[in-house]
Amino acid sequence: MRAFFNSFRVAQFQGFAVHTLQSEGVSLAVVPELGAKIISLKDLRTQREWLWHPRDNLELFSNQPRDAFSDSPLVGMDECLPTILPCTWRGREVPDHGEVWNRSWEVDRDAWQMGILKTSIKLKSLPLIFERTIQLQRHEVRIDYKLSNLENAEESFVWAIHPLLRLTAEDELELPRSTRKLLNGEAWVDDVAAVIPSSNCAKAFAHPVTEAWAAIKNQATGDRLEFVWDSLQNNSLGLWLTRGGWHGYHHFAIEPTNADHDCLATAAGRKRCGKIPGHGSVNWQLLLRVGTGGQF
């Protein structure tokens, strides 16, 4: 396995080890101790920081396993597994936004020496091991996932990437026409940088997507951030916008996912979420393309 990168380093910030990968076009920073949270995704050509920080202030701190997600640092990009909404599933209590965002992940030291950030965590609510591998190639972030079942029984799960994005004036949401048709005419999707939705926040799902990509672009600055995934692996897209309606914050999220509902119990009941056979595993991939004017 070969990594395409210019540099990689570990530095202490506010008492936490921050692992940073940098290529010719993009810089990405992760805190394995805090749920392997991605705290920075920066376009090195335009210097745009894509990830939102509350009050534009990067403040890191740890949480307890049962804390509400709203009490977290709310910085950047989290992994949500095996649910987003807290629920009870097969007699198991599954916490808010899942259980991997607020726990420490292990770092594969051998991979890191090659400039590859591979982290893993064993879940407590379900018998699963979750692995994530990040590599950079020029202006692209490649994220590979593996989820393994440790027991005989089939398991259901909801996964979603949860990136809180910082919007600027004239940012526009790009979607395939087929995906827009699935959003049932949600007007706020057409003007995410300026519109204020009802209740000052909104969540929508597109399901089932067949063209698995979505992007934020800015014609004035030339900035563009694109999410690309495989619709056979994850056939839904969640979109979230808050204009002060959620704890007073203003941010936007593009969330590729395997379910069209945030609750594992509901999604599994509809048979519209991920499944892993006993002692089996599933793999999927997400690409983040950071480019100017759509050029990568």
Secondary structure in CASP SS format (residue, H / E / C, confidence):
PFRMAT SS
TARGET T0000
AUTHOR 0000-0000-0000
METHOD secondary structure of the structure
MODEL  1
M C 1.00
R C 1.00
A C 1.00
F C 1.00
F C 1.00
N C 1.00
S E 1.00
F E 1.00
R E 1.00
V E 1.00
A E 1.00
Q E 1.00
F E 1.00
Q C 1.00
G C 1.00
F E 1.00
A E 1.00
V E 1.00
H E 1.00
T E 1.00
L E 1.00
Q E 1.00
S C 1.00
E C 1.00
G C 1.00
V E 1.00
S E 1.00
L E 1.00
A E 1.00
V E 1.00
V E 1.00
P H 1.00
E H 1.00
L H 1.00
G C 1.00
A C 1.00
K E 1.00
I E 1.00
I E 1.00
S E 1.00
L E 1.00
K E 1.00
D E 1.00
L C 1.00
R C 1.00
T C 1.00
Q C 1.00
R C 1.00
E E 1.00
W C 1.00
L E 1.00
W C 1.00
H C 1.00
P H 1.00
R H 1.00
D H 1.00
N C 1.00
L C 1.00
E C 1.00
L C 1.00
F C 1.00
S C 1.00
N C 1.00
Q C 1.00
P C 1.00
R C 1.00
D C 1.00
A C 1.00
F H 1.00
S H 1.00
D H 1.00
S C 1.00
P C 1.00
L C 1.00
V C 1.00
G C 1.00
M E 1.00
D E 1.00
E E 1.00
C E 1.00
L E 1.00
P C 1.00
T C 1.00
I C 1.00
L E 1.00
P C 1.00
C E 1.00
T E 1.00
W E 1.00
R C 1.00
G C 1.00
R E 1.00
E E 1.00
V E 1.00
P C 1.00
D C 1.00
H C 1.00
G E 1.00
E C 1.00
V C 1.00
W C 1.00
N C 1.00
R C 1.00
S C 1.00
W C 1.00
E E 1.00
V E 1.00
D C 1.00
R H 1.00
D H 1.00
A H 1.00
W H 1.00
Q C 1.00
M C 1.00
G C 1.00
I C 1.00
L E 1.00
K E 1.00
T E 1.00
S E 1.00
I E 1.00
K E 1.00
L C 1.00
K C 1.00
S C 1.00
L C 1.00
P C 1.00
L E 1.00
I E 1.00
F E 1.00
E E 1.00
R E 1.00
T E 1.00
I E 1.00
Q E 1.00
L E 1.00
Q E 1.00
R C 1.00
H C 1.00
E E 1.00
V E 1.00
R E 1.00
I E 1.00
D E 1.00
Y E 1.00
K E 1.00
L E 1.00
S E 1.00
N E 1.00
L C 1.00
E C 1.00
N C 1.00
A C 1.00
E C 1.00
E E 1.00
S E 1.00
F E 1.00
V C 1.00
W C 1.00
A E 1.00
I E 1.00
H E 1.00
P E 1.00
L C 1.00
L E 1.00
R C 1.00
L C 1.00
T C 1.00
A C 1.00
E C 1.00
D E 1.00
E E 1.00
L E 1.00
E E 1.00
L C 1.00
P C 1.00
R H 1.00
S H 1.00
T H 1.00
R H 1.00
K H 1.00
L C 1.00
L C 1.00
N C 1.00
G C 1.00
E C 1.00
A H 1.00
W H 1.00
V H 1.00
D H 1.00
D H 1.00
V C 1.00
A C 1.00
A C 1.00
V C 1.00
I C 1.00
P C 1.00
S H 1.00
S H 1.00
N H 1.00
C E 1.00
A E 1.00
K E 1.00
A E 1.00
F E 1.00
A E 1.00
H C 1.00
P C 1.00
V C 1.00
T C 1.00
E C 1.00
A C 1.00
W E 1.00
A E 1.00
A E 1.00
I E 1.00
K E 1.00
N E 1.00
Q C 1.00
A C 1.00
T C 1.00
G C 1.00
D E 1.00
R E 1.00
L E 1.00
E E 1.00
F E 1.00
V E 1.00
W E 1.00
D C 1.00
S C 1.00
L C 1.00
Q C 1.00
N C 1.00
N C 1.00
S E 1.00
L E 1.00
G E 1.00
L E 1.00
W E 1.00
L E 1.00
T E 1.00
R E 1.00
G E 1.00
G E 1.00
W E 1.00
H C 1.00
G C 1.00
Y E 1.00
H E 1.00
H E 1.00
F E 1.00
A E 1.00
I E 1.00
E E 1.00
P E 1.00
T E 1.00
N C 1.00
A C 1.00
D C 1.00
H C 1.00
D C 1.00
C E 1.00
L H 1.00
A H 1.00
T H 1.00
A H 1.00
A H 1.00
G H 1.00
R C 1.00
K C 1.00
R C 1.00
C C 1.00
G E 1.00
K E 1.00
I E 1.00
P C 1.00
G C 1.00
H C 1.00
G C 1.00
S E 1.00
V E 1.00
N E 1.00
W E 1.00
Q E 1.00
L E 1.00
L E 1.00
L E 1.00
R E 1.00
V E 1.00
G E 1.00
T E 1.00
G C 1.00
G C 1.00
Q E 1.00
F C 1.00
END
